[in-house]
Amino acid sequence: MNKDIKYFGIDISHLVFDVTDSDGKYYQFKNSISGFKKFVKLLDDNSHCVMEATGYYHYQLAYYLLESGKKVSVENPLFV
């Protein structure tokens, strides 16, 4: 693991998404555009977001992050 990269693990549900960063800090945001905007403010150029493919709940956030120029990995939960 590259120490310069700050990882953000994301668990998404219908109403909220929970985030834990590589320093162990916990955050919770609404699963909506307003929550996405608040989350992106935490990120910088060395951030990498990782989330499970959770049906369709992860799609909007993953696309929002990609469109914002952030690094995103969507992983199969069977392999995580």
C-alpha positions as CSV (number, residue, x, y, z in Angstrom):
1,M,0.0,0.0,0.0
2,N,1.4,3.4,-1.0
3,K,1.6,5.6,2.1
4,D,1.0,8.8,0.0
5,I,-2.4,7.6,-1.0
6,K,-5.3,8.1,1.4
7,Y,-7.9,5.4,1.0
8,F,-11.6,5.8,1.8
9,G,-13.6,2.6,2.3
10,I,-17.3,3.2,1.5
11,D,-20.3,1.2,2.5
12,I,-23.5,2.3,0.8
13,S,-27.1,1.8,1.7
14,H,-30.4,3.3,0.4
15,L,-30.3,6.5,2.6
16,V,-26.7,7.0,3.7
17,F,-23.2,5.9,3.0
18,D,-20.6,5.3,5.7
19,V,-16.9,6.1,5.1
20,T,-13.8,5.1,7.0
21,D,-10.5,6.5,5.8
22,S,-7.0,4.9,6.1
23,D,-6.4,6.9,9.3
24,G,-9.5,5.2,10.9
25,K,-11.7,8.3,10.9
26,Y,-15.4,7.6,10.4
27,Y,-17.9,9.7,8.5
28,Q,-21.5,9.4,7.4
29,F,-23.2,11.2,4.5
30,K,-26.6,11.2,2.9
31,N,-26.8,9.1,-0.2
32,S,-27.7,12.1,-2.3
33,I,-26.0,14.9,-4.3
34,S,-25.7,17.0,-1.2
35,G,-24.0,14.2,0.6
36,F,-21.7,13.5,-2.4
37,K,-20.6,17.2,-2.4
38,K,-19.8,17.1,1.3
39,F,-17.8,13.9,0.9
40,V,-15.8,15.2,-2.1
41,K,-14.6,18.1,0.1
42,L,-12.6,15.6,2.1
43,L,-10.8,14.3,-0.9
44,D,-7.6,15.5,-2.5
45,D,-5.5,14.3,-5.5
46,N,-4.0,11.5,-3.5
47,S,-7.3,10.0,-2.4
48,H,-8.6,6.7,-3.6
49,C,-12.2,5.6,-2.9
50,V,-13.1,1.9,-2.7
51,M,-16.6,0.5,-2.5
52,E,-18.5,-2.7,-3.0
53,A,-20.8,-3.2,-5.9
54,T,-24.1,-3.1,-3.9
55,G,-26.9,-3.7,-6.4
56,Y,-27.6,-0.2,-7.7
57,Y,-26.9,1.9,-4.6
58,H,-23.3,2.5,-5.5
59,Y,-23.8,3.7,-9.1
60,Q,-24.6,7.4,-8.4
61,L,-21.8,8.0,-6.0
62,A,-19.3,6.1,-8.2
63,Y,-20.2,8.2,-11.3
64,Y,-20.2,11.4,-9.3
65,L,-16.7,10.7,-8.0
66,L,-15.4,9.8,-11.5
67,E,-17.0,12.9,-13.0
68,S,-15.2,14.9,-10.2
69,G,-11.9,13.4,-11.2
70,K,-11.5,11.2,-8.2
71,K,-10.0,7.7,-8.2
72,V,-12.6,5.0,-7.6
73,S,-12.6,1.2,-7.4
74,V,-15.8,-0.7,-7.3
75,E,-15.2,-4.2,-6.1
76,N,-17.1,-7.4,-6.3
77,P,-18.2,-8.2,-2.6
78,L,-17.4,-11.9,-3.2
79,F,-13.7,-11.0,-3.6
80,V,-13.3,-8.3,-0.9
